[in-house]
Amino acid sequence: MDRLVYTAMSGAKHTLEQQATASNNLANATTTGFRTQLNTFRSAPVVGPGLATRAFVVDSTAGNDFSQGPLQDTGRSLDVAVQGRGWLAVQTADGGEAYTRNGALKINQNGVLQTQSGQPVLGDGGPITIPPDTTVAIAADGTVSSIPLTGVPNAVNVLGRIKLVNPDDKNLKRGDDGMFRTITGAAQPDANVRLASGALEGSNVNVVEAMVNMINLSRQFEMNMKVIQTAESDATKATQLLSLS
């Protein structure tokens, strides 16, 4: 009887955790460049004295869905979308390096090119600085150029090249800030990664699939709770029969 309770109890617990992941996916259905989180169940034996007859249900993070999201034209010169595989490299608050697909960029008051959440965009030699009174253009290979609004017309100045990387998916780990980091060492620039200027990549969350998953998880939780109630009822009846004998 206790084996039944072990399985149902742990199953209900991790079903709630999977519901949290599904809710997070739904909440980010409109987040630029968001990657769907994937989860799965697996069994884990309970280690201890006696026979290995009991097992927990464990929620295992299978990884992330790295498929391409839909491209949306914005016409804004500071919006870029990674076409196919690849990532934009940004500098984190601790001076480290992280990777994102969110190409909605801006220029701060100091002229530094950064993401909407404030992380400087890394170039070949560090963060890229934009001079004042210029228009900015970002090429498909990540080259950032500026054209002055005054002075000599059509005087194009190359300011740097955005660091574009393409690490192995298995070497990427999602952080609490939603950006990805490599597990082993920093990723090297990849010249094959291309950008689409004036566009943004939408989230790759399938809203219908995520909603259906939420409903299935809710039913799984109810099923596990009914199993626990059934186990309690069977234990009570067994105790009554033993007391009569």
Number of C-alpha atoms within 10 A of each C-alpha: 10 13 13 15 20 16 20 23 19 17 24 21 15 20 26 16 15 24 20 13 19 25 16 14 24 20 12 19 20 14 16 22 28 24 25 23 18 15 16 13 15 11 15 13 12 13 11 8 6 6 8 10 10 17 17 19 20 18 20 14 13 11 16 16 14 16 13 18 22 14 18 13 15 14 12 14 16 23 23 29 29 27 18 13 16 23 28 25 27 27 20 16 10 6 8 10 20 26 27 20 26 23 26 22 20 19 19 15 8 10 13 18 25 23 21 14 10 17 19 24 27 22 24 12 10 15 21 21 19 20 16 13 11 15 15 18 20 22 15 16 17 23 16 22 19 20 19 17 13 10 8 9 9 11 13 15 13 14 16 20 21 25 26 27 20 17 19 10 13 10 13 19 17 17 10 7 9 13 20 19 21 18 12 8 9 14 22 12 19 15 12 12 20 20 25 20 22 19 21 28 25 22 23 22 24 13 16 10 11 20 15 12 16 20 12 14 20 16 13 17 21 14 15 21 17 13 17 21 14 14 18 15 12 13 14 11 12 11 11 11 10 8 8 6 5
